[in-house]
């Protein structure tokens, strides 16, 4: 099943390094980021999992849970976690799904439904390199896919989370390279008259369809 932004993230039950979860129940009223890996003990993924552990307090502040997935059993994840700690200085402090049967990878369209579990190489699972940003409504807000050779930029994932949270809360858009605290864009669906009521402090019109306003306060 092809997944698109706005679709409900498929629910599943799975074993993780922190016990069995029902994905939607685990998300609860939080935001969530699901990020996947083709195999345990792979070099690029080792750096990513450690970096995400270092960022976890910042995701917590944003009411966002993070969860990893790798196409190996949970028992292997536990040994890998020790290597991640040694290599990066951070052991994973979030659950990692064991997906040796490839059920979640196929459910999220990271692998074809015809793929079978068993003895597989990282190259066999190379498309299991995705990031899904999921809202409290359980809908997919953003998706990113990376090749095995390119480490993911999780600072950008956090910036993306800030953007989609800002849009969800204040009905605004964010311009190129936006960072928290910078001006945002008033959607074209809001007329000038309504924009003047919503933003009495004023806004900057660059083009009739491009209007900037100071970032709304939380």
Backbone as a ProteinNet text record, in pm:
[ID]
protein_1_A
[PRIMARY]
XXXXXXXXXXXXXXXXXXXXXXXXXXXXXXXXXXXXXXXXXXXXXXXXXXXXXXXXXXXXXXXXXXXXXXXXXXXXXXXXXXXXXXXXXXXXXXXXXXXXXXXXXXXXXXXXXXXXXXXXXXXXXXXXXXXXXXXXXXXXXXXXXXXXXXXXXXXXXXXXXXXXXXXXXXXXXXXXXXXXXXXXXXXXXXXXXXXXXXXXXXXXXXXXXXXXXXXXXX
[TERTIARY]
84.1	0	87.1	73.6	150.4	98.5	189.6	153.4	180.4	93	107.3	87.4	137	112.3	-38.3	-84.9	-227.2	-294.6	-229.1	-283.5	-267.7	-357	-339.1	-221.5	-127.9	-13.7	-64.5	-29.2	-78.4	-44.3	-140.5	-118.5	-60.8	10	68.3	104.5	122.8	178.7	314.1	411.4	546.5	625.3	724.3	820.3	926.5	962	1066.5	1165.1	1269.7	1368.2	1310	1191.2	1125.4	993.5	981	860.9	767.6	658.5	563.6	477.4	452.3	370.2	262.1	153.8	59.5	94.6	126.9	187.6	100.1	-27.2	-114.1	-131.4	-143.6	-154.3	-26.1	87.6	216.9	229.7	183.2	188.1	101.8	-18.6	-108.3	-143.6	-126.3	-155.4	-30.3	75.4	202.9	220.7	322.1	375.2	471.8	506.8	599.5	684.6	806.6	894.7	937.6	905.1	947.2	1058.1	1175.2	1284.7	1343.1	1368	1397.1	1538.8	1582.2	1718	1714.6	1799.6	1794.5	1844.1	1943.3	1999.4	2070.1	2089.6	2171.8	2320	2401.5	2546.5	2587.2	2516.3	2554.5	2614.1	2717.6	2794.6	2717.8	2650.2	2579.1	2468.1	2394	2283	2332.4	2448.8	2506	2522.8	2574.3	2592.8	2458.8	2358.9	2228	2156.5	2157.2	2085.8	2146	2279.1	2342.2	2310.5	2310.4	2280.3	2137.1	2045.1	1905.6	1890.2	1967.9	1962.5	2006	2106.1	2149.8	2045.7	1962.3	1858.3	1728.3	1716.5	1588.1	1532.3	1612.9	1556	1490.6	1546.4	1487.6	1356.3	1347.7	1220.6	1117.2	1161.5	1069.8	1005.6	1086.4	1034.8	927.2	930.9	834.5	717.9	704.5	598	602.3	722.9	741.5	818.6	759.7	826.2	904.3	1015.3	1092.9	1103.7	1100.6	1109.2	1184.1	1280.1	1355.5	1298.7	1345.5	1308.9	1428.8	1456.2	1558.1	1509	1545.9	1495.7	1573.9	1586.8	1650.4	1573	1592.3	1519	1566.6	1479.8	1510.9	1636.5	1657.5	1775.9	1904.7	1905.4	2023	2036.1	1921.8	1924.4	1997.8	1977.7	2035.7	2188	2244.1	2388.9	2439.1	2362.8	2399.8	2399.7	2307.3	2298.9	2430.1	2497.6	2625.9	2730.3	2728.7	2821.3	2789.6	2661.7	2620.7	2672.2	2661.2	2712.7	2863	2935	3080.4	3120.5	3047.4	3086.2	3047.2	2934.6	2880.6	2871	2885.6	2870.4	2726.7	2632.9	2491.5	2431.1	2379.3	2301.6	2158.1	2088.6	1948.9	1864.5	1793.7	1707.6	1562	1532.1	1398.2	1381.7	1261.1	1242	1288.5	1337.2	1371.1	1291.2	1214.7	1128.3	1212	1181.3	1238.3	1147	1198.3	1114	1178.1	1224.3	1289.2	1193.9	1063.1	965.3	924.7	976.5	954.9	810.8	730.9	589.4	570.4	641.7	624.6	685.9	801	864.6	771.4	700	607.2	480.1	436	316.2	334.7	457.7	488.7	550.1	533	572.9	722.2	802.6	947	1005.5	930.1	965.8	842	858.4	742.9	678.4	549.1	475.7	527	592.2	640.1	769.2	836.3	962.3	939.7	1035.7	1023.6	1136.7	1108.5	1213.6	1309.4	1414.9	1515.4	1653.2	1747.2	1883.7	1890.9	1899.3	1898.5	2016.8	2068.4	2179.8	2124.9	2206.5	2161.4	2117.6	2187.6	2149.8	2010.7	1973.5	1838.7	1733.3	1769.4	1674.4	1706	1777.4	1830.8	1723.1	1600.8	1493.4	1431	1476.1	1425.7	1510	1499.3	1579.1	1488.8	1376.8	1275.5	1256.7	1201.4	1161	1015.3	932.2	792	764.4	711.3	665.9	514.6	468.6	327.8	268.5	149.6	84.8	3.7	-44.1	-129.1	-257.4	-297.5	-415.9	-382.5	-255.9	-204.5	-188.8	-193.4	-175.3	-30.6	15	150.7	160.6	251.5	270.6	386.8	484.1	600	669.9	740.5	817.2	949.7	1055.5	1187.4	1245.1	1314.5	1378.4	1522.7	1614.9	1757.7	1821	1926.7	2004.1	2091.5	2139.5	2221.5	2351.9	2402.2	2533	2529	2408.7	2395.2	2330.9	2406.7	2351	2241.8	2137.9	2026.3	2062.6	2007.8	2030.7	1915.8	1935.6	1827.2	1805.9	1901.5	1874.2	1767.9	1773.6	1671.9	1537.4	1540.7	1415.1	1349.8	1430.2	1374.7	1320.9	1391.7	1342.7	1210.3	1202.4	1078.8	965.3	996.5	896.1	848.4	941.3	903.2	809.2	838.5	756.9	616.3	605.3	471.4	390.8	459.4	388	339.9	423.2	383.5	263	267	156.3	27.8	41	-77.3	-140.9	-57.9	-109.6	-161.4	-96	-126.8	-175.8	-191.1	-240	-156.1	-24.4	68.2	158	234.4	334.3	472	574.7	710.8	790.3	869.5	944.4	1071.7	1142.3	1266.7	1363.1	1424.5	1527.4	1479.1	1348.5	1292.8	1347.7	1367.2	1404.4	1313.5	1289.8	1202.5	1244.7	1145.9	1170	1167.4	1178.8	1176.7	1033.2	1016.6	884	825.8	693.8	621.8	532.5	471.6	389.8	241.5	163.9	18.1	-37.9	-112.5	-166.8	-257.4	-260.6	-340.8	-490.3	-529.3	-671.7	-726.2	-637.3	-678.7	-674.5	-788.6	-794.5	-717.8	-688	-619.8	-701.9	-832.7	-919	-913.2	-920.4	-913.9	-774.5	-673.3	-536.2	-514.4	-574.8	-561.8	-627.6	-735.6	-801.9	-720.7	-663.5	-587.1	-451.6	-393.8	-260.6	-267.2	-324.3	-339.6	-205.8	-100	32.7	84.4	17.3	56.2	137.3	148.6	224.8	283.1	381.2	450.6	402.2	355	309.6	419.3	475.6	577.5	511	415.8	328.8	189.8	85	-49.5	-62.2	16.4	10.7	123.5	208.5	322.4	326	278.5	269.9	340.1	428.2	504.2	452.3	456.9	416.3	509.4	524.1	607.4	550.7	641.3	596.8	499.8	382.8	287.5	347.1	306.5	350.9	271.6	336.5	265.6	170.2
-119.8	0	124.2	205.5	329.6	427.2	489.2	585.5	726.6	817.3	957.2	1046.3	1168	1265.6	1284	1280.7	1292	1159	1048.5	915.8	886.2	804.8	754.1	657.4	676.8	586.4	447.8	344.3	210.7	169.7	111.9	65	-75.8	-111.1	-245.4	-274.1	-399.4	-442.3	-505.1	-476	-526.9	-534.7	-621.9	-628.9	-521.5	-455.7	-353.9	-379.1	-300.6	-310.3	-268.2	-208.4	-169.5	-244.3	-359.6	-441.3	-431	-504.4	-505.8	-379.5	-323.4	-202.9	-219.3	-147.7	-115.9	24.9	43.7	169.3	290.2	284.9	400.4	428.3	322.7	342.5	402.9	358.8	410.6	559.8	600.9	743.9	825.4	775.6	848.1	984.6	1088.2	1225.4	1303	1230	1292.8	1295.1	1365.9	1351	1232	1180.6	1067	1071.6	1021.4	1001.6	856	790.2	652.2	656.9	603.8	601.9	461.5	415.8	274	250.5	125.4	83.6	-54.4	-77.8	-204.5	-325.3	-305.1	-415.3	-357.3	-441.4	-405.2	-409.5	-344.2	-344	-289.2	-187.9	-119.1	16.3	61.8	177.3	309.2	342.7	471	474.3	364.7	360.4	368.8	313.3	321.7	467.5	550.2	691.5	761.5	722.1	787.8	757.4	632.1	594.2	661.9	674	743.3	891.9	953.1	1096.1	1123.7	1037	1055.9	1044.2	956.3	944.7	1075.4	1140.6	1269.1	1378.3	1366	1465.9	1438.5	1323.3	1285.2	1390.3	1453.7	1557.2	1672	1705.4	1812.1	1768.2	1641.4	1590.4	1583.3	1545.9	1540.8	1678	1784.1	1919.9	1955.5	1889.1	1915.1	1817.2	1744.2	1644.2	1544.7	1500.8	1409	1285.5	1169.5	1043.2	997	930	875.4	724.5	655.7	510.3	464	376	320.9	187.7	140.9	9.5	-44.6	-173.1	-239.4	-378.8	-424.2	-551.5	-669.2	-671.4	-779.1	-798.2	-908.7	-931.1	-841.2	-823.5	-738.9	-787.4	-917.1	-970.8	-916.5	-897	-838.7	-689.9	-621.1	-477.2	-450.1	-537.5	-512.3	-514.4	-607	-609.3	-490.3	-453.2	-338.2	-210	-199.6	-79	-53.6	-160.6	-144.2	-85.3	-131.7	-75.5	71.7	104.7	243.2	333.9	284.8	360	381.4	276.1	285.9	381.9	376.4	452.4	598.9	628.9	765.7	833.7	755.8	813.7	817.4	769.1	768.4	631.7	564.7	443.7	484.5	412.7	446.8	450.8	559.2	577.7	582.9	513.9	507	364.5	319.7	183.6	165	45.5	5.9	-119.5	-112.5	-223.5	-334.8	-457.1	-573.3	-614.3	-602.3	-629.1	-735	-843	-949.7	-1014.8	-1012.3	-1069.3	-971.3	-848.6	-744.2	-693.9	-727.5	-689.5	-537.7	-467.8	-322.8	-256.2	-306.7	-250.3	-260.2	-370.9	-387	-306.1	-298.8	-221.9	-74.6	-25	115.9	135	35.4	44.2	71.3	25.1	37.6	-81.9	-191.4	-309.4	-359.7	-422.9	-481.1	-591.1	-606.6	-709.8	-849.9	-866.3	-998.9	-1040.8	-948	-981	-1078.6	-1168.7	-1270.4	-1254.8	-1281.2	-1273.3	-1390.3	-1385.6	-1490.9	-1429.7	-1497.2	-1446.8	-1336.7	-1212.5	-1096.5	-1006.5	-940.9	-848.2	-706.2	-611.7	-472.3	-424.5	-470.8	-429.5	-479.8	-598.4	-649.7	-557.5	-491.3	-406.4	-258.4	-222.6	-86.3	22.1	-13.3	87.3	108.2	30.2	48.9	158.4	279.5	395.1	517.4	508.3	613.6	681.8	802.7	877.9	918.9	889.5	930.1	1021.9	1140.4	1231.7	1214.3	1179.8	1143.1	1231.6	1283.4	1373.4	1300.1	1372.3	1311.5	1251.3	1298.4	1241.7	1113	1068	944.5	955.8	1077.3	1096.3	1132.3	1088.1	1116.5	1262.2	1335.9	1477.6	1501.1	1409.6	1424.7	1289.9	1271.1	1149.4	1186.4	1118.1	1135.3	997.3	981.5	854.8	881.8	804.4	824.1	694.7	705.7	586.9	542.8	418.3	365.3	441.8	501.9	567	707.2	760.7	899.9	904.3	949.6	963.6	1068.9	1040.7	1134.5	1255.3	1369.9	1493.1	1509.5	1465.6	1470.1	1609	1699.5	1840.1	1893.7	1850.6	1890.2	1825.7	1702.2	1637	1716.5	1765.3	1845.3	1979.3	2039.1	2163.8	2138.8	2025.4	1987.7	1968.3	1903.5	1885.8	2021.3	2113.3	2248.2	2314.2	2294.3	2355.8	2298.1	2165.3	2106.2	2131.3	2138.1	2172	2316.9	2405.8	2546.4	2559.1	2489.6	2495.4	2439	2329.8	2266.3	2355.3	2425.8	2505	2641.2	2702.1	2841.2	2862	2756.7	2766.8	2864	2845.4	2924	2827.8	2882.3	2805.4	2861.9	2785	2831.9	2838.8	2945.2	2962.9	2879	2891.7	2817.7	2841.7	2734.4	2739.5	2802.2	2802.6	2863	2796.5	2878	2829.4	2895.4	2828.7	2886.7	3027.9	3115.9	3255.9	3347.1	3288.3	3368.5	3387.8	3483	3511.6	3390.5	3384.6	3275.4	3334.6	3247.2	3288.1	3272	3372.3	3365.7	3287.9	3181.5	3103.1	3186.9	3153.2	3228.2	3213.8	3108.9	3090	3200.9	3270.8	3379.4	3511.8	3577.9	3704.3	3814	3921.3	4033.7	4089.9	4100.1	4154.5	4065.7	3934.6	3843.1	3841.7	3856	3859.8	3982.3	4095.2	4216.3	4198.7	4122.9	4095.6	3998	3898.4	3795.8	3847.8	3937.4	3990.5	4143.3	4198.5	4345	4417.7	4347.1	4410.1	4438.1	4380.2	4403.6	4289.8	4289.1	4187.1	4248.7	4181.5	4233.3	4160.3	4235.8	4176.9	4194.1	4082.9	4083.9	4070.5	3980.5	3960.8	3933.4	3949.6	3923.2	3784.3	3689.6	3552.4	3520.5	3619.1	3596.5	3705	3668.4	3763.4	3703.8	3783.6	3739.7	3806.9	3731.8	3785.8	3725.5	3796.6	3743.7	3611.5	3524.5	3394.7	3412	3348.4	3359	3305.1	3365.5	3319.7	3197.7	3107.7	2988.7	3027.1
0	0	0	-101.8	-108.2	-3.4	69.2	172.3	123.8	162.1	124.5	246.9	237.4	343.4	358.1	481.8	509.7	535.5	497.4	527.6	675.9	729.4	864.8	864.5	955.1	965.8	1003.1	928.5	960.2	1103.1	1170.1	1306.3	1303.1	1407.2	1416.7	1562.1	1591.8	1719.8	1692.4	1776.7	1751	1880.7	1879.9	1988.9	1969.2	2079.4	2076	2188.5	2190.6	2298.8	2433.3	2433.1	2557.8	2577.7	2511.8	2527.4	2408	2413.9	2303.5	2306.2	2187.9	2178.7	2072.9	2091.5	1985.4	1941.9	1815.1	1770.9	1800.6	1765.7	1788.6	1937.7	2017.5	2162.8	2217.6	2164	2209.7	2177.4	2061.3	2025.4	2120.9	2151.6	2240.5	2184	2266.1	2223.1	2182.8	2156.8	2120.4	1969.2	1926.5	1792.2	1795.2	1679.6	1676.2	1551.2	1564	1449.4	1447.4	1337.8	1313	1209.4	1243.6	1146.4	1139	1016.6	994.6	943.9	962.2	927.8	863.3	761.9	689.6	768.8	854.9	934.6	1056.4	1157.3	1272	1232.4	1314.2	1295.5	1158.2	1112.3	988.8	1027	956.6	1004.5	1006.6	897.1	892	996.4	1006.5	1101.5	1246.4	1272.6	1407.2	1448.9	1356.7	1389.6	1408.6	1329.6	1336.8	1467.7	1508.1	1630.2	1752.3	1753.7	1864.6	1865.3	1748.4	1740.8	1785.3	1744.7	1786	1937.2	1999	2145	2210.7	2152.2	2204.5	2187.7	2083.6	2057.7	2132.4	2193.5	2253.2	2349.8	2436.8	2525	2447.4	2330.5	2249.4	2186.1	2146.6	2095.6	2208.1	2327.2	2442.9	2466.7	2456.7	2477.3	2376	2262	2154.3	2157	2267.3	2280.7	2165.2	2132.4	2021	2067	2047.5	2077.3	1954.6	1978.6	1867.5	1884.1	1771.2	1772.4	1648.5	1668.9	1558.2	1514	1401.5	1348.7	1273.9	1293.4	1213.5	1178.9	1059.7	1008.8	1065.5	1195.8	1271	1401	1469.9	1595.3	1709.1	1808.1	1923.7	1994.8	1999.2	2067.8	2006.3	1875.1	1810.3	1842.5	1852.9	1883.7	2014.5	2112.2	2244	2239.9	2162.3	2146.8	2067.8	1966.2	1882.5	1964.5	2058.8	2142.5	2216.3	2256.6	2325.4	2230.6	2106.5	2007	1980.7	1973.6	1949.5	2061.8	2184.3	2299.4	2286.6	2251.3	2238.5	2126.4	2014.7	1895.7	1902.4	1968	1962.4	2098.1	2204.8	2338.1	2385.4	2303.8	2340.3	2308.3	2409.7	2384.3	2354.6	2266.5	2237.6	2364.7	2384.8	2502.8	2459.1	2352.6	2294.4	2240.3	2216.5	2167.9	2023.9	1994.5	1857.4	1824.9	1719.3	1678.3	1616.5	1652.9	1586.5	1471.5	1349.7	1231.9	1142.7	1206.2	1129	1029.5	1059	965.8	855.4	861.6	760.1	753.8	853.3	847.5	847.6	936	942.9	819.9	775.6	655.7	535.4	522.6	410.1	432.6	557.8	589.5	554.4	573.2	544.8	405.6	320.3	180.3	163.4	259.4	245.2	170.4	165.4	88.1	15.3	-101.1	-169.7	-86.8	-102.1	-27	-57.4	-171.9	-212.2	-142.2	-74.7	-8.2	106.3	124.8	230	330.3	458.7	560.3	547	625.7	621.2	620	557.1	551	445.8	493.1	403.8	436.1	336.5	353.5	366.4	414.2	414.8	276.7	171.8	36.5	-0.5	49	23.5	82.7	193.6	267.4	251.5	145.6	137	134.2	96.2	95.3	232.6	331.5	469	534.8	479.3	524	520.5	589	581.8	716.6	711.1	830	809.6	908.4	904.5	1023.7	996.1	1100.6	1111.8	1230.7	1252.2	1360.8	1335.7	1430.2	1535.3	1636.8	1740.1	1683.3	1564.2	1497.6	1423.1	1435.5	1374.9	1223.3	1170.4	1026.7	994.9	878.3	832.9	789.2	851	819.6	723.4	723.3	634.9	623.2	511.9	488.1	422.7	461.9	401.3	374.3	262.4	228.1	188.6	244.7	221.6	169.4	88.1	51.4	168.3	161.4	270.7	288.9	181.8	187.8	246.8	268.7	315.5	452.9	551	684.9	687.9	762.3	770.7	856.8	820.1	894.2	993.5	1116.3	1213.4	1272.1	1253	1284.9	1189.4	1063.7	966.7	999.6	1047.8	1088.1	1201.2	1294.4	1403.5	1351.1	1257	1196.9	1124.6	1055.6	987.2	1087.3	1199.2	1304.7	1355.7	1380.6	1425.7	1324.9	1197	1092.9	1089	1089.9	1080.6	1208	1321.8	1445	1441.8	1391.5	1378.3	1285.7	1173.8	1077.8	1137.9	1211.9	1271.3	1377.9	1453.5	1565.3	1522	1423.9	1390.5	1247.6	1171.2	1031.8	949.1	955.9	875.6	797.8	703.8	631	664	634.5	662.7	532.8	514.5	389.7	386.1	276.5	257	373.6	419.9	524.5	655.1	676.8	798.3	923.3	1024.9	1157.3	1260.3	1374.2	1476.6	1514.1	1521.8	1553.7	1432.3	1313.9	1192.6	1142.4	1050.6	996.2	924.3	924.3	858	748.1	671.1	556.6	589.4	552.2	567	448.3	470.8	359.2	269.8	142.5	46.1	73.7	146.8	176.8	266.8	336.4	425.9	348.9	337.3	264.3	338.7	268.4	332.6	448	427.6	533.2	657.5	638.4	751.8	813.6	729.5	780.4	869.5	832.1	914.1	1050.8	1054.6	1182.3	1267	1201.3	1273.6	1318.6	1236.9	1266.7	1273.1	1378.9	1388.3	1393.8	1426.4	1429.3	1289	1188.4	1050.3	991.5	861.2	789.7	663.6	604.5	487.4	362.4	264.8	138.8	33.7	-10.1	-115.8	-252.2	-260.3	-375.4	-318.9	-399	-344.5	-281.5	-330.7	-280	-181	-151.4	-61.6	44.8	163.6	274.9	397.1	454.7	571.6	697.3	807.8	937.1	1043.2	1153.8	1262	1311.9	1351.7	1401.1	1517.2	1512.4	1623.2	1753.4	1862.6	1993.1	2036.3	2106	2156.7	2268.7
[MASK]
++++++++++++++++++++++++++++++++++++++++++++++++++++++++++++++++++++++++++++++++++++++++++++++++++++++++++++++++++++++++++++++++++++++++++++++++++++++++++++++++++++++++++++++++++++++++++++++++++++++++++++++++++++++++++

